[in-house]
Amino acid sequence: MSPVETVLVFVVIPAAIYGVVALLTLRERAAKTPRYRPGQDWDYPAVWWTANPAGAAQPAHSTDEEDTAQHARTAWGGARGSW
């Protein structure tokens, strides 16, 4: 194998492949959707995500006296190094 073939196989061909991939990632897409920029009007409906959709309709907390007694704090937690 001559030095020219070696350079062609180990330098030029991989550089051409990297160049093609780089050009594909940097090109403008024809079907590109417009991006939101700060200060623009938001024309889309609000989307709220919750891990528990069934519990989303429940109030955040209750003011009943017995409910607070059920959820009273009984243990102390935290990140301490005094095990």
ChimeraX commands (.cxc) that place a marker at each C-alpha (Angstrom):
marker #1 position 0.00,0.00,0.00 radius 0.5
marker #1 position 1.51,3.33,-1.03 radius 0.5
marker #1 position 1.62,6.39,1.26 radius 0.5
marker #1 position -0.94,8.15,-0.95 radius 0.5
marker #1 position -3.40,5.27,-0.55 radius 0.5
marker #1 position -2.77,5.21,3.19 radius 0.5
marker #1 position -3.51,8.93,3.55 radius 0.5
marker #1 position -6.57,8.55,1.33 radius 0.5
marker #1 position -7.99,5.67,3.37 radius 0.5
marker #1 position -7.14,6.91,6.88 radius 0.5
marker #1 position -7.44,10.71,6.49 radius 0.5
marker #1 position -9.40,11.87,3.46 radius 0.5
marker #1 position -12.30,9.40,3.57 radius 0.5
marker #1 position -13.02,9.84,7.33 radius 0.5
marker #1 position -12.68,13.64,6.98 radius 0.5
marker #1 position -15.18,13.58,4.11 radius 0.5
marker #1 position -17.64,11.54,6.20 radius 0.5
marker #1 position -17.31,13.94,9.16 radius 0.5
marker #1 position -17.72,16.89,6.78 radius 0.5
marker #1 position -20.94,15.49,5.30 radius 0.5
marker #1 position -22.39,14.81,8.76 radius 0.5
marker #1 position -21.43,18.33,9.92 radius 0.5
marker #1 position -23.08,19.91,6.89 radius 0.5
marker #1 position -26.24,17.89,7.44 radius 0.5
marker #1 position -26.51,19.06,11.04 radius 0.5
marker #1 position -25.86,22.71,10.23 radius 0.5
marker #1 position -28.20,23.09,7.30 radius 0.5
marker #1 position -31.49,24.96,7.55 radius 0.5
marker #1 position -34.52,22.73,7.47 radius 0.5
marker #1 position -37.17,23.53,4.90 radius 0.5
marker #1 position -40.06,22.50,7.17 radius 0.5
marker #1 position -38.72,24.31,10.21 radius 0.5
marker #1 position -41.39,25.50,12.64 radius 0.5
marker #1 position -41.13,29.08,13.88 radius 0.5
marker #1 position -39.54,29.41,17.30 radius 0.5
marker #1 position -40.94,31.30,20.24 radius 0.5
marker #1 position -38.87,34.32,21.22 radius 0.5
marker #1 position -39.24,36.12,24.55 radius 0.5
marker #1 position -41.63,39.03,24.24 radius 0.5
marker #1 position -43.77,37.46,21.52 radius 0.5
marker #1 position -47.42,36.70,22.11 radius 0.5
marker #1 position -48.14,33.11,23.14 radius 0.5
marker #1 position -50.91,31.93,20.81 radius 0.5
marker #1 position -51.21,28.40,22.17 radius 0.5
marker #1 position -53.44,26.98,24.92 radius 0.5
marker #1 position -51.87,26.27,28.29 radius 0.5
marker #1 position -50.79,22.69,28.86 radius 0.5
marker #1 position -50.58,21.43,32.41 radius 0.5
marker #1 position -48.88,18.15,33.19 radius 0.5
marker #1 position -49.40,16.10,36.29 radius 0.5
marker #1 position -48.23,12.65,37.28 radius 0.5
marker #1 position -51.62,11.91,38.84 radius 0.5
marker #1 position -54.43,13.22,36.61 radius 0.5
marker #1 position -57.09,11.75,38.92 radius 0.5
marker #1 position -55.74,13.76,41.84 radius 0.5
marker #1 position -55.46,17.00,39.91 radius 0.5
marker #1 position -59.04,17.99,40.77 radius 0.5
marker #1 position -58.47,17.58,44.52 radius 0.5
marker #1 position -57.65,20.66,46.59 radius 0.5
marker #1 position -54.04,21.21,47.60 radius 0.5
marker #1 position -54.81,21.02,51.32 radius 0.5
marker #1 position -57.77,20.77,53.60 radius 0.5
marker #1 position -58.59,22.94,56.59 radius 0.5
marker #1 position -60.49,20.26,58.51 radius 0.5
marker #1 position -59.18,19.68,62.01 radius 0.5
marker #1 position -59.27,15.86,61.79 radius 0.5
marker #1 position -57.55,15.91,58.42 radius 0.5
marker #1 position -54.63,17.85,59.87 radius 0.5
marker #1 position -54.47,15.41,62.76 radius 0.5
marker #1 position -54.15,12.51,60.33 radius 0.5
marker #1 position -51.26,14.15,58.51 radius 0.5
marker #1 position -49.48,15.40,61.61 radius 0.5
marker #1 position -45.72,15.10,61.45 radius 0.5
marker #1 position -44.57,12.19,63.59 radius 0.5
marker #1 position -40.99,11.75,62.47 radius 0.5
marker #1 position -38.14,14.07,61.82 radius 0.5
marker #1 position -36.29,13.71,58.59 radius 0.5
marker #1 position -33.60,15.48,56.73 radius 0.5
marker #1 position -30.15,15.04,55.39 radius 0.5
marker #1 position -27.94,14.82,58.45 radius 0.5
marker #1 position -24.74,12.96,58.96 radius 0.5
marker #1 position -25.57,11.93,62.53 radius 0.5
marker #1 position -26.68,8.38,61.98 radius 0.5
marker link #1:1,2 radius 0.2
marker link #1:2,3 radius 0.2
marker link #1:3,4 radius 0.2
marker link #1:4,5 radius 0.2
marker link #1:5,6 radius 0.2
marker link #1:6,7 radius 0.2
marker link #1:7,8 radius 0.2
marker link #1:8,9 radius 0.2
marker link #1:9,10 radius 0.2
marker link #1:10,11 radius 0.2
marker link #1:11,12 radius 0.2
marker link #1:12,13 radius 0.2
marker link #1:13,14 radius 0.2
marker link #1:14,15 radius 0.2
marker link #1:15,16 radius 0.2
marker link #1:16,17 radius 0.2
marker link #1:17,18 radius 0.2
marker link #1:18,19 radius 0.2
marker link #1:19,20 radius 0.2
marker link #1:20,21 radius 0.2
marker link #1:21,22 radius 0.2
marker link #1:22,23 radius 0.2
marker link #1:23,24 radius 0.2
marker link #1:24,25 radius 0.2
marker link #1:25,26 radius 0.2
marker link #1:26,27 radius 0.2
marker link #1:27,28 radius 0.2
marker link #1:28,29 radius 0.2
marker link #1:29,30 radius 0.2
marker link #1:30,31 radius 0.2
marker link #1:31,32 radius 0.2
marker link #1:32,33 radius 0.2
marker link #1:33,34 radius 0.2
marker link #1:34,35 radius 0.2
marker link #1:35,36 radius 0.2
marker link #1:36,37 radius 0.2
marker link #1:37,38 radius 0.2
marker link #1:38,39 radius 0.2
marker link #1:39,40 radius 0.2
marker link #1:40,41 radius 0.2
marker link #1:41,42 radius 0.2
marker link #1:42,43 radius 0.2
marker link #1:43,44 radius 0.2
marker link #1:44,45 radius 0.2
marker link #1:45,46 radius 0.2
marker link #1:46,47 radius 0.2
marker link #1:47,48 radius 0.2
marker link #1:48,49 radius 0.2
marker link #1:49,50 radius 0.2
marker link #1:50,51 radius 0.2
marker link #1:51,52 radius 0.2
marker link #1:52,53 radius 0.2
marker link #1:53,54 radius 0.2
marker link #1:54,55 radius 0.2
marker link #1:55,56 radius 0.2
marker link #1:56,57 radius 0.2
marker link #1:57,58 radius 0.2
marker link #1:58,59 radius 0.2
marker link #1:59,60 radius 0.2
marker link #1:60,61 radius 0.2
marker link #1:61,62 radius 0.2
marker link #1:62,63 radius 0.2
marker link #1:63,64 radius 0.2
marker link #1:64,65 radius 0.2
marker link #1:65,66 radius 0.2
marker link #1:66,67 radius 0.2
marker link #1:67,68 radius 0.2
marker link #1:68,69 radius 0.2
marker link #1:69,70 radius 0.2
marker link #1:70,71 radius 0.2
marker link #1:71,72 radius 0.2
marker link #1:72,73 radius 0.2
marker link #1:73,74 radius 0.2
marker link #1:74,75 radius 0.2
marker link #1:75,76 radius 0.2
marker link #1:76,77 radius 0.2
marker link #1:77,78 radius 0.2
marker link #1:78,79 radius 0.2
marker link #1:79,80 radius 0.2
marker link #1:80,81 radius 0.2
marker link #1:81,82 radius 0.2
marker link #1:82,83 radius 0.2
view
